[in-house]
Amino acid sequence: MSAIRSVVRGVGAYLPSRTLTNADLALMVDTSDEWIVQRTGISERHIAADGELTSDLALHAARAALADAGLDAQDIDLIVLATSTPDNTFPATAVSVQAGLGITHGAAFDLQAVCSGFVFALATADNFLKSGAYKRALVIGAETFSRILDWSDRTTCVLFGDGAGALVLEAVSEGEEGRGVLTTHLRSDGRHKNKLYVDGGVSSTKTVGYLRMEGREVFRHAVGMITDVIEDAFKATGESAASIDWFVPHQANRRIIDASAVKLGIAPEKVVITVDHHGNTSAASIPLALAAAYADGRIKKGDLVLLEAMGGGFTWGSALVRW
């Protein structure tokens, strides 16, 4: 009996219409376009409108992914939504997306691993599909990080943006030109909690709180942790930096992306960069970058695509996908 593999059938993305440039931010805090670009590579980011919820962004991306896949919402029986900025404490934002799509069967739930959320969600959905429990899944990363930013803190407010991206995965018998999710590797280490966190919560302060970060510490750990799980992916599959077609990293900071690619020996022309126009959209950043590279024709059927992310916790992970 052949094994089951999770194959990408569709890709979708959504960005709020409002764009916040570095020049706009310079009017709000003591910063400049030069300062932001030099340290992060970010030029602009998108900000959700008043009343525009994480579920709204996710629903737009989900519909786009379904349209790209040529599927109806009723073909989906699993929704895994990665977010750190849910609509409500409960229920899960995923069930709002499920209801918005008119789906009344299957399962929908949120997953929280901060910026690593999409990789964790992809791994989770992949394992559900491979088990035979579900047939088709929507894997979504959606964030409204603008709602948890301290807009007076120039070290954090310049970094983040809002958006959503989604993939449709389908369980198929292994074969189909070797396509699908080949391997995923997930890690976490709670000792680093205070280096990147939100200073609020239901059981601690009964408030939402604001994002706090020790930027230098995050940077110091990021490259090593990222390369660790990527090397695991290469060991598991026999692939290498030379054999991958595209490297789609979490879009946190251009310097982290560049340093990781250099350490791994990945050619610059294989690296997908969207952080300049999106900022750090946390769990949405990888699917947004995938959607951009897929839409402009870079990522094509049969390409070997390497994904990686690191987020608060710390959490970090990788996935290797044959498109």
Buried (B, 14 or more C-beta within 10 A) or exposed (E): EEEBBBBBBBBBBBBBEBBBBBEBBBEEBEBEBEBBBEBBBBBBBBBBEEEBBBBBBBBBBBBBBBEBBEBEBEBBBBBBBBBBBBBEEEBBBBBBBBBBBEBEEBBBBBBBBBBBBBBBBBBBBBEBBBEEEBBBBBBBBBBBBBBBBBEEBBBBBBBBBBBBBBBBBBBBEBEEEEBBBBBBBBBBEEEBEEBBBBBBEEEEEEEBBBBBBBBEBBBEBBBEBBBBBBBBBBEBBEBEBEEBBBBBBBBBBBBBBBBBBEBBEBEEEBBBBBBBBBBBBBBBBBBBBBBBBBEEEBBEEEBBBBBBBBBBBBBBBBBBBBB
